[in-house]
Every structure is written in C-alpha cells, then in structure tokens.
Amino acid sequence: MSLLNIFWTFFRIGLFTFGGGLAMSSVMRHELVIRRRWIDDADFMGLMSLATVVPGVIAVNIAFLLGRRLRGKAGSAAAVLGSILPSFFVIILAAGIILR
C-alpha cells in the first residue's frame, strides 16, 4: 500500500470521528480490520493494548504503530499526520472565526 493510501485512510478516520482514541477505536477497527484487511482482530487488539499503555493520544499511538508496521518510518509519519491534521484544520478554522 502506498503512503498516500495510509495517509488518506487515517485522515478519513480523524475527520469523521469525535471523542478521542477510545471512541475512535471502533471506527479504526472497522476501517483497518474489516474494510481494508491490513491487520486481523488479534493484531488490532495488540495495538490497542500497547497504545493505551504508552503515553499519548490512543488514536495517534495506533496510527504510529500501524504505520510503522506497514511502511516503516515513512508509514508512521503518514499515518500520524493523517490522524492529526483534520483536528488541526478544524481548530485553525474555529480560531479564525472566533478571532474576527
């Protein structure tokens, strides 16, 4: 799979889910395990377990770990950027509207 595909998948997950990592986990599982079949349920549960133990946002931790597994450092960068950019853009947009 391409880096663009990894980026776009995590961008869509970040764009259409609200509520943080645990709320996003069901959407991530559906997208990564059922729809794309990049990993199986056991691997996803392992990623979830590790992502909750490591400090940081659970969804970003999962993106980092899976991206690294799929395409190394470049894959982890693409997955992390894809998962955080939607929130970043929404915050910039809201700040722009509020500060006017």
N, C-alpha and C positions, 0 to 999 in steps of 0.2 A: 504494500500500500504506500501511497505517496505521502509526503509531508503535508501537502495541501489537503489531502483527504483526512489525515489525522487532525489538522488544524480545524477544518470545516466541521467535522463531527463534534469536537469539543466546543467549538463556537456555538453551534446549534444547541447543545446541551446547556451551555451557560446562558444563552439568550432566552430560552423558553422555560427555565425553571427558576423558582424562587424559594428561599428558605434555608439556604446553606447546604452543606455536604450531605447530611443525613436525609434531608428532603430530596436532594438531587440523586441520591443513590439508586432509587428505583428507576428513574429515567435513565441513568447511566447504565444500569444493568440491562434494561430493555434494549438500549441502543447498542451496547458493546457485546452483550452475550447473545441476545435473541436475534436482533436485526442484522448486525454486521458479522457476528460469529468470529470476532477477533480473539476471544477467550471463552472458556467454559465457566459454568457456575462455580466450580471449586476454585479456579484461579481468581474469579471476581471476589469471592468471599475472602480469599487470602489477601488480595489487595485492600479490601475494606478493613480487614483486621490490622494490617500494617499501617494503613492511612490514619486510623483512629489512634494508634499508639504514638505515631510521630507527631511532633508539634506542628501546628499549622492548620490551614483550612482543609477539611477532609476531601472535598471535590478536587482541589488543586493537587493534593497529595496523590490521589488516584490518577489524575491526569499525568502527573510527573512519572509515577511508577509504570503506568501502562505505556506511555510514550517512549520511555527508556527501553522497555521490553520489546516494543515493536520496531523502533528505528534508532536506538541509542540516544546520544545527547541531543541530536537534532530533533528526534521524535519527541523527547521530553520537552524541549523548548516549544515546539509547535503545539503540543497538547496543552501546556500551561498557558501559553499566550491565547490559545483558542478559548480556554475556560475563563480567563480573567478579563479579556477585552470587552465582552458585552457589558459587564458591570461597570467597567471604566467609562465606556461611552455613555451609559445612562447617567452616571454621576456627573460627567462633564456637561451633558445636556441639561440636567436639572440645575446645576450650579449656574450655567449660563442664563437660564430662565429666571432663577431666583435673584441673581445679582443685577438684573436690569433695572 
